[in-house]
Amino acid sequence: MRLSALLFFAPQFSVRHQVQLLFYDPFSKVTHHWNWFDLTMLIPYFAVMIILSFYGIHRYTCAISISNTRRTTIPIRLATSRICRE
């Protein structure tokens, strides 16, 4: 009896069953049709992402150039002790 119960429930958790669910999902055959709402959401989104990526590249190049110039020049000491005494 135990063996028949195990065989009855075995296909639900088998690797073969999981692969079938992964590759033969009926909802994967559904195609999406573009409409005006998709375009009004995605065009500004990707425009902002492109602007932010250029800003990030600019910040990265500024940080690299500042770190390179700080290594080659002598650091200037600020007169903070004089300001604190007054």
PDB file of N, CA, C and O in Angstrom:
ATOM      1  N   MET A   1       0.822  -1.198   0.000  1.00  0.00           N
ATOM      2  CA  MET A   1       0.000   0.000   0.000  1.00  0.00           C
ATOM      3  C   MET A   1       0.867   1.263   0.000  1.00  0.00           C
ATOM      4  O   MET A   1       0.555   2.234  -0.689  1.00  0.00           O
ATOM      5  N   ARG A   2       1.925   1.244   0.756  1.00  0.00           N
ATOM      6  CA  ARG A   2       2.792   2.418   0.794  1.00  0.00           C
ATOM      7  C   ARG A   2       3.428   2.676  -0.566  1.00  0.00           C
ATOM      8  O   ARG A   2       3.532   3.825  -0.997  1.00  0.00           O
ATOM      9  N   LEU A   3       3.846   1.633  -1.230  1.00  0.00           N
ATOM     10  CA  LEU A   3       4.480   1.784  -2.533  1.00  0.00           C
ATOM     11  C   LEU A   3       3.502   2.366  -3.545  1.00  0.00           C
ATOM     12  O   LEU A   3       3.886   3.211  -4.354  1.00  0.00           O
ATOM     13  N   SER A   4       2.266   1.937  -3.516  1.00  0.00           N
ATOM     14  CA  SER A   4       1.288   2.483  -4.450  1.00  0.00           C
ATOM     15  C   SER A   4       0.991   3.957  -4.138  1.00  0.00           C
ATOM     16  O   SER A   4       0.747   4.740  -5.057  1.00  0.00           O
ATOM     17  N   ALA A   5       1.009   4.339  -2.871  1.00  0.00           N
ATOM     18  CA  ALA A   5       0.787   5.739  -2.507  1.00  0.00           C
ATOM     19  C   ALA A   5       1.965   6.595  -2.970  1.00  0.00           C
ATOM     20  O   ALA A   5       1.770   7.705  -3.465  1.00  0.00           O
ATOM     21  N   LEU A   6       3.178   6.086  -2.811  1.00  0.00           N
ATOM     22  CA  LEU A   6       4.366   6.819  -3.270  1.00  0.00           C
ATOM     23  C   LEU A   6       4.360   6.961  -4.791  1.00  0.00           C
ATOM     24  O   LEU A   6       4.704   8.020  -5.316  1.00  0.00           O
ATOM     25  N   LEU A   7       3.981   5.923  -5.485  1.00  0.00           N
ATOM     26  CA  LEU A   7       3.941   5.997  -6.937  1.00  0.00           C
ATOM     27  C   LEU A   7       2.829   6.927  -7.425  1.00  0.00           C
ATOM     28  O   LEU A   7       2.942   7.528  -8.494  1.00  0.00           O
ATOM     29  N   PHE A   8       1.780   7.041  -6.656  1.00  0.00           N
ATOM     30  CA  PHE A   8       0.681   7.923  -7.036  1.00  0.00           C
ATOM     31  C   PHE A   8       1.085   9.394  -6.928  1.00  0.00           C
ATOM     32  O   PHE A   8       0.722  10.208  -7.778  1.00  0.00           O
ATOM     33  N   PHE A   9       1.830   9.726  -5.888  1.00  0.00           N
ATOM     34  CA  PHE A   9       2.221  11.115  -5.673  1.00  0.00           C
ATOM     35  C   PHE A   9       3.575  11.471  -6.281  1.00  0.00           C
ATOM     36  O   PHE A   9       3.932  12.649  -6.305  1.00  0.00           O
ATOM     37  N   ALA A  10       4.321  10.524  -6.759  1.00  0.00           N
ATOM     38  CA  ALA A  10       5.668  10.764  -7.262  1.00  0.00           C
ATOM     39  C   ALA A  10       5.722  11.687  -8.477  1.00  0.00           C
ATOM     40  O   ALA A  10       6.602  12.547  -8.503  1.00  0.00           O
ATOM     41  N   PRO A  11       4.859  11.582  -9.479  1.00  0.00           N
ATOM     42  CA  PRO A  11       5.011  12.425 -10.664  1.00  0.00           C
ATOM     43  C   PRO A  11       4.871  13.930 -10.384  1.00  0.00           C
ATOM     44  O   PRO A  11       5.342  14.741 -11.182  1.00  0.00           O
ATOM     45  N   GLN A  12       4.248  14.309  -9.295  1.00  0.00           N
ATOM     46  CA  GLN A  12       4.075  15.726  -9.017  1.00  0.00           C
ATOM     47  C   GLN A  12       5.394  16.398  -8.662  1.00  0.00           C
ATOM     48  O   GLN A  12       5.581  17.576  -8.966  1.00  0.00           O
ATOM     49  N   PHE A  13       6.294  15.690  -8.037  1.00  0.00           N
ATOM     50  CA  PHE A  13       7.524  16.301  -7.554  1.00  0.00           C
ATOM     51  C   PHE A  13       8.766  15.815  -8.290  1.00  0.00           C
ATOM     52  O   PHE A  13       9.883  16.102  -7.858  1.00  0.00           O
ATOM     53  N   SER A  14       8.602  15.097  -9.374  1.00  0.00           N
ATOM     54  CA  SER A  14       9.755  14.567 -10.084  1.00  0.00           C
ATOM     55  C   SER A  14      10.436  15.675 -10.887  1.00  0.00           C
ATOM     56  O   SER A  14       9.851  16.723 -11.161  1.00  0.00           O
ATOM     57  N   VAL A  15      11.660  15.414 -11.245  1.00  0.00           N
ATOM     58  CA  VAL A  15      12.425  16.363 -12.048  1.00  0.00           C
ATOM     59  C   VAL A  15      11.807  16.494 -13.436  1.00  0.00           C
ATOM     60  O   VAL A  15      11.753  17.584 -14.007  1.00  0.00           O
ATOM     61  N   ARG A  16      11.348  15.382 -13.960  1.00  0.00           N
ATOM     62  CA  ARG A  16      10.727  15.418 -15.287  1.00  0.00           C
ATOM     63  C   ARG A  16       9.484  16.316 -15.290  1.00  0.00           C
ATOM     64  O   ARG A  16       9.259  17.073 -16.234  1.00  0.00           O
ATOM     65  N   HIS A  17       8.703  16.225 -14.250  1.00  0.00           N
ATOM     66  CA  HIS A  17       7.501  17.058 -14.148  1.00  0.00           C
ATOM     67  C   HIS A  17       7.866  18.539 -14.046  1.00  0.00           C
ATOM     68  O   HIS A  17       7.212  19.383 -14.658  1.00  0.00           O
ATOM     69  N   GLN A  18       8.903  18.857 -13.278  1.00  0.00           N
ATOM     70  CA  GLN A  18       9.324  20.249 -13.140  1.00  0.00           C
ATOM     71  C   GLN A  18       9.847  20.813 -14.457  1.00  0.00           C
ATOM     72  O   GLN A  18       9.598  21.976 -14.777  1.00  0.00           O
ATOM     73  N   VAL A  19      10.569  19.996 -15.219  1.00  0.00           N
ATOM     74  CA  VAL A  19      11.069  20.433 -16.527  1.00  0.00           C
ATOM     75  C   VAL A  19       9.913  20.659 -17.481  1.00  0.00           C
ATOM     76  O   VAL A  19       9.927  21.609 -18.265  1.00  0.00           O
ATOM     77  N   GLN A  20       8.916  19.796 -17.420  1.00  0.00           N
ATOM     78  CA  GLN A  20       7.745  19.982 -18.272  1.00  0.00           C
ATOM     79  C   GLN A  20       7.003  21.269 -17.917  1.00  0.00           C
ATOM     80  O   GLN A  20       6.537  21.987 -18.801  1.00  0.00           O
ATOM     81  N   LEU A  21       6.898  21.550 -16.642  1.00  0.00           N
ATOM     82  CA  LEU A  21       6.253  22.804 -16.237  1.00  0.00           C
ATOM     83  C   LEU A  21       7.048  24.013 -16.694  1.00  0.00           C
ATOM     84  O   LEU A  21       6.479  25.042 -17.057  1.00  0.00           O
ATOM     85  N   LEU A  22       8.368  23.883 -16.675  1.00  0.00           N
ATOM     86  CA  LEU A  22       9.223  25.002 -17.054  1.00  0.00           C
ATOM     87  C   LEU A  22       9.169  25.290 -18.548  1.00  0.00           C
ATOM     88  O   LEU A  22       9.051  26.446 -18.954  1.00  0.00           O
ATOM     89  N   PHE A  23       9.255  24.244 -19.371  1.00  0.00           N
ATOM     90  CA  PHE A  23       9.357  24.450 -20.808  1.00  0.00           C
ATOM     91  C   PHE A  23       8.035  24.366 -21.557  1.00  0.00           C
ATOM     92  O   PHE A  23       7.928  24.877 -22.671  1.00  0.00           O
ATOM     93  N   TYR A  24       7.048  23.745 -20.979  1.00  0.00           N
ATOM     94  CA  TYR A  24       5.781  23.574 -21.674  1.00  0.00           C
ATOM     95  C   TYR A  24       4.649  24.306 -20.979  1.00  0.00           C
ATOM     96  O   TYR A  24       3.525  23.808 -20.911  1.00  0.00           O
ATOM     97  N   ASP A  25       4.949  25.489 -20.465  1.00  0.00           N
ATOM     98  CA  ASP A  25       3.937  26.296 -19.797  1.00  0.00           C
ATOM     99  C   ASP A  25       2.970  26.849 -20.841  1.00  0.00           C
ATOM    100  O   ASP A  25       3.423  27.447 -21.818  1.00  0.00           O
ATOM    101  N   PRO A  26       1.650  26.674 -20.674  1.00  0.00           N
ATOM    102  CA  PRO A  26       0.721  27.174 -21.686  1.00  0.00           C
ATOM    103  C   PRO A  26       0.685  28.699 -21.767  1.00  0.00           C
ATOM    104  O   PRO A  26       0.310  29.258 -22.797  1.00  0.00           O
ATOM    105  N   PHE A  27       1.070  29.364 -20.691  1.00  0.00           N
ATOM    106  CA  PHE A  27       1.054  30.829 -20.704  1.00  0.00           C
ATOM    107  C   PHE A  27       2.265  31.426 -21.413  1.00  0.00           C
ATOM    108  O   PHE A  27       2.279  32.622 -21.703  1.00  0.00           O
ATOM    109  N   SER A  28       3.276  30.614 -21.695  1.00  0.00           N
ATOM    110  CA  SER A  28       4.441  31.130 -22.406  1.00  0.00           C
ATOM    111  C   SER A  28       4.153  31.351 -23.887  1.00  0.00           C
ATOM    112  O   SER A  28       4.915  32.040 -24.566  1.00  0.00           O
ATOM    113  N   LYS A  29       3.078  30.785 -24.390  1.00  0.00           N
ATOM    114  CA  LYS A  29       2.732  30.954 -25.792  1.00  0.00           C
ATOM    115  C   LYS A  29       1.913  32.217 -26.045  1.00  0.00           C
ATOM    116  O   LYS A  29       1.620  32.545 -27.195  1.00  0.00           O
ATOM    117  N   VAL A  30       1.547  32.919 -24.991  1.00  0.00           N
ATOM    118  CA  VAL A  30       0.752  34.132 -25.133  1.00  0.00           C
ATOM    119  C   VAL A  30       1.662  35.253 -25.613  1.00  0.00           C
ATOM    120  O   VAL A  30       2.712  35.502 -25.022  1.00  0.00           O
ATOM    121  N   THR A  31       1.262  35.927 -26.680  1.00  0.00           N
ATOM    122  CA  THR A  31       2.049  37.047 -27.191  1.00  0.00           C
ATOM    123  C   THR A  31       1.460  38.362 -26.702  1.00  0.00           C
ATOM    124  O   THR A  31       0.256  38.481 -26.472  1.00  0.00           O
ATOM    125  N   HIS A  32       2.324  39.327 -26.551  1.00  0.00           N
ATOM    126  CA  HIS A  32       1.899  40.628 -26.065  1.00  0.00           C
ATOM    127  C   HIS A  32       1.790  41.597 -27.244  1.00  0.00           C
ATOM    128  O   HIS A  32       2.680  41.654 -28.092  1.00  0.00           O
ATOM    129  N   HIS A  33       0.721  42.337 -27.288  1.00  0.00           N
ATOM    130  CA  HIS A  33       0.526  43.333 -28.330  1.00  0.00           C
ATOM    131  C   HIS A  33       0.724  44.719 -27.721  1.00  0.00           C
ATOM    132  O   HIS A  33       0.122  45.059 -26.703  1.00  0.00           O
ATOM    133  N   TRP A  34       1.578  45.507 -28.364  1.00  0.00           N
ATOM    134  CA  TRP A  34       1.869  46.842 -27.854  1.00  0.00           C
ATOM    135  C   TRP A  34       0.648  47.739 -28.022  1.00  0.00           C
ATOM    136  O   TRP A  34      -0.082  47.651 -29.009  1.00  0.00           O
ATOM    137  N   ASN A  35       0.447  48.597 -27.039  1.00  0.00           N
ATOM    138  CA  ASN A  35      -0.624  49.581 -27.128  1.00  0.00           C
ATOM    139  C   ASN A  35      -0.085  50.941 -26.685  1.00  0.00           C
ATOM    140  O   ASN A  35       1.099  51.061 -26.370  1.00  0.00           O
ATOM    141  N   TRP A  36      -0.921  51.941 -26.658  1.00  0.00           N
ATOM    142  CA  TRP A  36      -0.468  53.302 -26.347  1.00  0.00           C
ATOM    143  C   TRP A  36       0.002  53.420 -24.911  1.00  0.00           C
ATOM    144  O   TRP A  36       0.911  54.203 -24.637  1.00  0.00           O
ATOM    145  N   PHE A  37      -0.579  52.675 -23.985  1.00  0.00           N
ATOM    146  CA  PHE A  37      -0.169  52.768 -22.578  1.00  0.00           C
ATOM    147  C   PHE A  37       1.251  52.249 -22.393  1.00  0.00           C
ATOM    148  O   PHE A  37       2.031  52.839 -21.645  1.00  0.00           O
ATOM    149  N   ASP A  38       1.590  51.169 -23.055  1.00  0.00           N
ATOM    150  CA  ASP A  38       2.944  50.633 -22.971  1.00  0.00           C
ATOM    151  C   ASP A  38       3.968  51.652 -23.460  1.00  0.00           C
ATOM    152  O   ASP A  38       5.013  51.854 -22.842  1.00  0.00           O
ATOM    153  N   LEU A  39       3.650  52.279 -24.567  1.00  0.00           N
ATOM    154  CA  LEU A  39       4.591  53.251 -25.121  1.00  0.00           C
ATOM    155  C   LEU A  39       4.714  54.486 -24.237  1.00  0.00           C
ATOM    156  O   LEU A  39       5.811  55.016 -24.062  1.00  0.00           O
ATOM    157  N   THR A  40       3.589  54.950 -23.676  1.00  0.00           N
ATOM    158  CA  THR A  40       3.660  56.142 -22.829  1.00  0.00           C
ATOM    159  C   THR A  40       4.389  55.867 -21.513  1.00  0.00           C
ATOM    160  O   THR A  40       4.877  56.803 -20.881  1.00  0.00           O
ATOM    161  N   MET A  41       4.471  54.626 -21.097  1.00  0.00           N
ATOM    162  CA  MET A  41       5.227  54.285 -19.890  1.00  0.00           C
ATOM    163  C   MET A  41       6.694  53.990 -20.201  1.00  0.00           C
ATOM    164  O   MET A  41       7.584  54.416 -19.464  1.00  0.00           O
ATOM    165  N   LEU A  42       6.946  53.271 -21.280  1.00  0.00           N
ATOM    166  CA  LEU A  42       8.299  52.795 -21.540  1.00  0.00           C
ATOM    167  C   LEU A  42       9.208  53.850 -22.161  1.00  0.00           C
ATOM    168  O   LEU A  42      10.403  53.872 -21.867  1.00  0.00           O
ATOM    169  N   ILE A  43       8.679  54.717 -23.005  1.00  0.00           N
ATOM    170  CA  ILE A  43       9.536  55.731 -23.642  1.00  0.00           C
ATOM    171  C   ILE A  43      10.102  56.702 -22.602  1.00  0.00           C
ATOM    172  O   ILE A  43      11.313  56.925 -22.609  1.00  0.00           O
ATOM    173  N   PRO A  44       9.293  57.299 -21.704  1.00  0.00           N
ATOM    174  CA  PRO A  44       9.904  58.153 -20.674  1.00  0.00           C
ATOM    175  C   PRO A  44      10.806  57.381 -19.714  1.00  0.00           C
ATOM    176  O   PRO A  44      11.818  57.914 -19.257  1.00  0.00           O
ATOM    177  N   TYR A  45      10.456  56.145 -19.406  1.00  0.00           N
ATOM    178  CA  TYR A  45      11.286  55.348 -18.504  1.00  0.00           C
ATOM    179  C   TYR A  45      12.682  55.151 -19.077  1.00  0.00           C
ATOM    180  O   TYR A  45      13.679  55.391 -18.396  1.00  0.00           O
ATOM    181  N   PHE A  46      12.751  54.715 -20.327  1.00  0.00           N
ATOM    182  CA  PHE A  46      14.061  54.492 -20.920  1.00  0.00           C
ATOM    183  C   PHE A  46      14.800  55.804 -21.189  1.00  0.00           C
ATOM    184  O   PHE A  46      16.030  55.826 -21.164  1.00  0.00           O
ATOM    185  N   ALA A  47      14.078  56.892 -21.444  1.00  0.00           N
ATOM    186  CA  ALA A  47      14.736  58.191 -21.599  1.00  0.00           C
ATOM    187  C   ALA A  47      15.404  58.603 -20.293  1.00  0.00           C
ATOM    188  O   ALA A  47      16.539  59.078 -20.303  1.00  0.00           O
ATOM    189  N   VAL A  48      14.716  58.427 -19.176  1.00  0.00           N
ATOM    190  CA  VAL A  48      15.301  58.761 -17.870  1.00  0.00           C
ATOM    191  C   VAL A  48      16.476  57.841 -17.564  1.00  0.00           C
ATOM    192  O   VAL A  48      17.484  58.295 -17.022  1.00  0.00           O
ATOM    193  N   MET A  49      16.369  56.563 -17.899  1.00  0.00           N
ATOM    194  CA  MET A  49      17.467  55.626 -17.651  1.00  0.00           C
ATOM    195  C   MET A  49      18.706  55.994 -18.459  1.00  0.00           C
ATOM    196  O   MET A  49      19.827  55.885 -17.961  1.00  0.00           O
ATOM    197  N   ILE A  50      18.513  56.427 -19.693  1.00  0.00           N
ATOM    198  CA  ILE A  50      19.655  56.831 -20.518  1.00  0.00           C
ATOM    199  C   ILE A  50      20.305  58.084 -19.957  1.00  0.00           C
ATOM    200  O   ILE A  50      21.531  58.172 -19.904  1.00  0.00           O
ATOM    201  N   ILE A  51      19.498  59.062 -19.534  1.00  0.00           N
ATOM    202  CA  ILE A  51      20.042  60.282 -18.933  1.00  0.00           C
ATOM    203  C   ILE A  51      20.806  59.955 -17.659  1.00  0.00           C
ATOM    204  O   ILE A  51      21.898  60.480 -17.444  1.00  0.00           O
ATOM    205  N   LEU A  52      20.250  59.097 -16.812  1.00  0.00           N
ATOM    206  CA  LEU A  52      20.935  58.726 -15.574  1.00  0.00           C
ATOM    207  C   LEU A  52      22.212  57.939 -15.833  1.00  0.00           C
ATOM    208  O   LEU A  52      23.173  58.051 -15.071  1.00  0.00           O
ATOM    209  N   SER A  53      22.232  57.152 -16.889  1.00  0.00           N
ATOM    210  CA  SER A  53      23.458  56.417 -17.192  1.00  0.00           C
ATOM    211  C   SER A  53      24.568  57.367 -17.645  1.00  0.00           C
ATOM    212  O   SER A  53      25.728  57.190 -17.273  1.00  0.00           O
ATOM    213  N   PHE A  54      24.212  58.381 -18.452  1.00  0.00           N
ATOM    214  CA  PHE A  54      25.226  59.365 -18.836  1.00  0.00           C
ATOM    215  C   PHE A  54      25.711  60.159 -17.633  1.00  0.00           C
ATOM    216  O   PHE A  54      26.895  60.481 -17.536  1.00  0.00           O
ATOM    217  N   TYR A  55      24.794  60.478 -16.709  1.00  0.00           N
ATOM    218  CA  TYR A  55      25.185  61.182 -15.495  1.00  0.00           C
ATOM    219  C   TYR A  55      26.111  60.311 -14.648  1.00  0.00           C
ATOM    220  O   TYR A  55      27.078  60.814 -14.076  1.00  0.00           O
ATOM    221  N   GLY A  56      25.826  59.020 -14.561  1.00  0.00           N
ATOM    222  CA  GLY A  56      26.683  58.112 -13.807  1.00  0.00           C
ATOM    223  C   GLY A  56      28.056  57.985 -14.428  1.00  0.00           C
ATOM    224  O   GLY A  56      29.057  57.937 -13.712  1.00  0.00           O
ATOM    225  N   ILE A  57      28.123  57.931 -15.754  1.00  0.00           N
ATOM    226  CA  ILE A  57      29.419  57.869 -16.434  1.00  0.00           C
ATOM    227  C   ILE A  57      30.199  59.159 -16.173  1.00  0.00           C
ATOM    228  O   ILE A  57      31.409  59.123 -15.949  1.00  0.00           O
ATOM    229  N   HIS A  58      29.503  60.295 -16.203  1.00  0.00           N
ATOM    230  CA  HIS A  58      30.155  61.577 -15.934  1.00  0.00           C
ATOM    231  C   HIS A  58      30.704  61.625 -14.506  1.00  0.00           C
ATOM    232  O   HIS A  58      31.829  62.077 -14.289  1.00  0.00           O
ATOM    233  N   ARG A  59      29.920  61.166 -13.539  1.00  0.00           N
ATOM    234  CA  ARG A  59      30.381  61.157 -12.145  1.00  0.00           C
ATOM    235  C   ARG A  59      31.569  60.226 -11.981  1.00  0.00           C
ATOM    236  O   ARG A  59      32.511  60.542 -11.253  1.00  0.00           O
ATOM    237  N   TYR A  60      31.535  59.098 -12.641  1.00  0.00           N
ATOM    238  CA  TYR A  60      32.637  58.141 -12.546  1.00  0.00           C
ATOM    239  C   TYR A  60      33.921  58.739 -13.114  1.00  0.00           C
ATOM    240  O   TYR A  60      34.983  58.620 -12.502  1.00  0.00           O
ATOM    241  N   THR A  61      33.832  59.378 -14.273  1.00  0.00           N
ATOM    242  CA  THR A  61      35.042  59.970 -14.866  1.00  0.00           C
ATOM    243  C   THR A  61      35.552  61.124 -14.019  1.00  0.00           C
ATOM    244  O   THR A  61      36.763  61.310 -13.901  1.00  0.00           O
ATOM    245  N   CYS A  62      34.644  61.911 -13.420  1.00  0.00           N
ATOM    246  CA  CYS A  62      35.079  62.995 -12.528  1.00  0.00           C
ATOM    247  C   CYS A  62      35.795  62.429 -11.304  1.00  0.00           C
ATOM    248  O   CYS A  62      36.837  62.946 -10.901  1.00  0.00           O
ATOM    249  N   ALA A  63      35.244  61.378 -10.717  1.00  0.00           N
ATOM    250  CA  ALA A  63      35.868  60.786  -9.527  1.00  0.00           C
ATOM    251  C   ALA A  63      37.233  60.202  -9.855  1.00  0.00           C
ATOM    252  O   ALA A  63      38.167  60.332  -9.064  1.00  0.00           O
ATOM    253  N   ILE A  64      37.362  59.562 -11.005  1.00  0.00           N
ATOM    254  CA  ILE A  64      38.651  59.003 -11.398  1.00  0.00           C
ATOM    255  C   ILE A  64      39.662  60.114 -11.645  1.00  0.00           C
ATOM    256  O   ILE A  64      40.815  60.005 -11.227  1.00  0.00           O
ATOM    257  N   SER A  65      39.245  61.184 -12.321  1.00  0.00           N
ATOM    258  CA  SER A  65      40.192  62.271 -12.599  1.00  0.00           C
ATOM    259  C   SER A  65      40.594  62.992 -11.316  1.00  0.00           C
ATOM    260  O   SER A  65      41.747  63.401 -11.178  1.00  0.00           O
ATOM    261  N   ILE A  66      39.672  63.153 -10.382  1.00  0.00           N
ATOM    262  CA  ILE A  66      40.020  63.793  -9.111  1.00  0.00           C
ATOM    263  C   ILE A  66      40.975  62.909  -8.322  1.00  0.00           C
ATOM    264  O   ILE A  66      41.934  63.412  -7.736  1.00  0.00           O
ATOM    265  N   SER A  67      40.734  61.608  -8.295  1.00  0.00           N
ATOM    266  CA  SER A  67      41.632  60.726  -7.539  1.00  0.00           C
ATOM    267  C   SER A  67      43.008  60.669  -8.190  1.00  0.00           C
ATOM    268  O   SER A  67      44.010  60.519  -7.492  1.00  0.00           O
ATOM    269  N   ASN A  68      43.074  60.786  -9.513  1.00  0.00           N
ATOM    270  CA  ASN A  68      44.376  60.787 -10.181  1.00  0.00           C
ATOM    271  C   ASN A  68      45.131  62.074  -9.896  1.00  0.00           C
ATOM    272  O   ASN A  68      46.347  62.035  -9.712  1.00  0.00           O
ATOM    273  N   THR A  69      44.448  63.213  -9.855  1.00  0.00           N
ATOM    274  CA  THR A  69      45.148  64.478  -9.591  1.00  0.00           C
ATOM    275  C   THR A  69      45.548  64.591  -8.133  1.00  0.00           C
ATOM    276  O   THR A  69      46.554  65.231  -7.827  1.00  0.00           O
ATOM    277  N   ARG A  70      44.807  64.001  -7.239  1.00  0.00           N
ATOM    278  CA  ARG A  70      45.189  64.066  -5.816  1.00  0.00           C
ATOM    279  C   ARG A  70      46.433  63.242  -5.540  1.00  0.00           C
ATOM    280  O   ARG A  70      47.193  63.565  -4.628  1.00  0.00           O
ATOM    281  N   ARG A  71      46.654  62.200  -6.297  1.00  0.00           N
ATOM    282  CA  ARG A  71      47.849  61.380  -6.090  1.00  0.00           C
ATOM    283  C   ARG A  71      49.103  62.092  -6.587  1.00  0.00           C
ATOM    284  O   ARG A  71      50.182  61.907  -6.024  1.00  0.00           O
ATOM    285  N   THR A  72      48.975  62.896  -7.626  1.00  0.00           N
ATOM    286  CA  THR A  72      50.172  63.498  -8.221  1.00  0.00           C
ATOM    287  C   THR A  72      50.525  64.845  -7.603  1.00  0.00           C
ATOM    288  O   THR A  72      51.692  65.235  -7.639  1.00  0.00           O
ATOM    289  N   THR A  73      49.569  65.567  -7.040  1.00  0.00           N
ATOM    290  CA  THR A  73      49.877  66.879  -6.473  1.00  0.00           C
ATOM    291  C   THR A  73      50.055  66.784  -4.972  1.00  0.00           C
ATOM    292  O   THR A  73      49.625  65.824  -4.333  1.00  0.00           O
ATOM    293  N   ILE A  74      50.694  67.797  -4.428  1.00  0.00           N
ATOM    294  CA  ILE A  74      50.904  67.863  -2.976  1.00  0.00           C
ATOM    295  C   ILE A  74      49.610  68.374  -2.344  1.00  0.00           C
ATOM    296  O   ILE A  74      49.076  69.394  -2.780  1.00  0.00           O
ATOM    297  N   PRO A  75      49.102  67.689  -1.332  1.00  0.00           N
ATOM    298  CA  PRO A  75      47.858  68.149  -0.720  1.00  0.00           C
ATOM    299  C   PRO A  75      48.035  69.489  -0.012  1.00  0.00           C
ATOM    300  O   PRO A  75      49.042  69.709   0.661  1.00  0.00           O
ATOM    301  N   ILE A  76      47.083  70.361  -0.159  1.00  0.00           N
ATOM    302  CA  ILE A  76      47.117  71.683   0.463  1.00  0.00           C
ATOM    303  C   ILE A  76      46.486  71.576   1.836  1.00  0.00           C
ATOM    304  O   ILE A  76      45.370  71.073   1.974  1.00  0.00           O
ATOM    305  N   ARG A  77      47.193  72.045   2.851  1.00  0.00           N
ATOM    306  CA  ARG A  77      46.653  72.007   4.215  1.00  0.00           C
ATOM    307  C   ARG A  77      45.769  73.216   4.426  1.00  0.00           C
ATOM    308  O   ARG A  77      46.145  74.342   4.102  1.00  0.00           O
ATOM    309  N   LEU A  78      44.616  72.978   4.960  1.00  0.00           N
ATOM    310  CA  LEU A  78      43.712  74.070   5.258  1.00  0.00           C
ATOM    311  C   LEU A  78      44.067  74.680   6.614  1.00  0.00           C
ATOM    312  O   LEU A  78      44.555  73.997   7.514  1.00  0.00           O
ATOM    313  N   ALA A  79      43.816  75.948   6.729  1.00  0.00           N
ATOM    314  CA  ALA A  79      44.122  76.641   7.979  1.00  0.00           C
ATOM    315  C   ALA A  79      42.938  76.525   8.937  1.00  0.00           C
ATOM    316  O   ALA A  79      42.392  77.536   9.379  1.00  0.00           O
ATOM    317  N   THR A  80      42.550  75.316   9.252  1.00  0.00           N
ATOM    318  CA  THR A  80      41.395  75.132  10.142  1.00  0.00           C
ATOM    319  C   THR A  80      41.749  75.434  11.583  1.00  0.00           C
ATOM    320  O   THR A  80      40.888  75.868  12.349  1.00  0.00           O
ATOM    321  N   SER A  81      42.994  75.216  11.971  1.00  0.00           N
ATOM    322  CA  SER A  81      43.362  75.492  13.359  1.00  0.00           C
ATOM    323  C   SER A  81      43.304  76.986  13.642  1.00  0.00           C
ATOM    324  O   SER A  81      42.969  77.392  14.754  1.00  0.00           O
ATOM    325  N   ARG A  82      43.620  77.791  12.668  1.00  0.00           N
ATOM    326  CA  ARG A  82      43.559  79.241  12.850  1.00  0.00           C
ATOM    327  C   ARG A  82      42.110  79.718  12.953  1.00  0.00           C
ATOM    328  O   ARG A  82      41.802  80.628  13.723  1.00  0.00           O
ATOM    329  N   ILE A  83      41.245  79.112  12.189  1.00  0.00           N
ATOM    330  CA  ILE A  83      39.840  79.489  12.221  1.00  0.00           C
ATOM    331  C   ILE A  83      39.215  79.086  13.541  1.00  0.00           C
ATOM    332  O   ILE A  83      38.393  79.821  14.088  1.00  0.00           O
ATOM    333  N   CYS A  84      39.590  77.937  14.057  1.00  0.00           N
ATOM    334  CA  CYS A  84      39.003  77.464  15.314  1.00  0.00           C
ATOM    335  C   CYS A  84      39.451  78.311  16.502  1.00  0.00           C
ATOM    336  O   CYS A  84      38.695  78.447  17.464  1.00  0.00           O
ATOM    337  N   ARG A  85      40.648  78.882  16.468  1.00  0.00           N
ATOM    338  CA  ARG A  85      41.161  79.675  17.590  1.00  0.00           C
ATOM    339  C   ARG A  85      40.479  81.029  17.663  1.00  0.00           C
ATOM    340  O   ARG A  85      40.355  81.591  18.750  1.00  0.00           O
ATOM    341  N   GLU A  86      40.043  81.559  16.555  1.00  0.00           N
ATOM    342  CA  GLU A  86      39.496  82.920  16.571  1.00  0.00           C
ATOM    343  C   GLU A  86      38.099  82.996  17.042  1.00  0.00           C
ATOM    344  O   GLU A  86      37.526  84.084  17.103  1.00  0.00           O
TER     345      GLU A  86
END
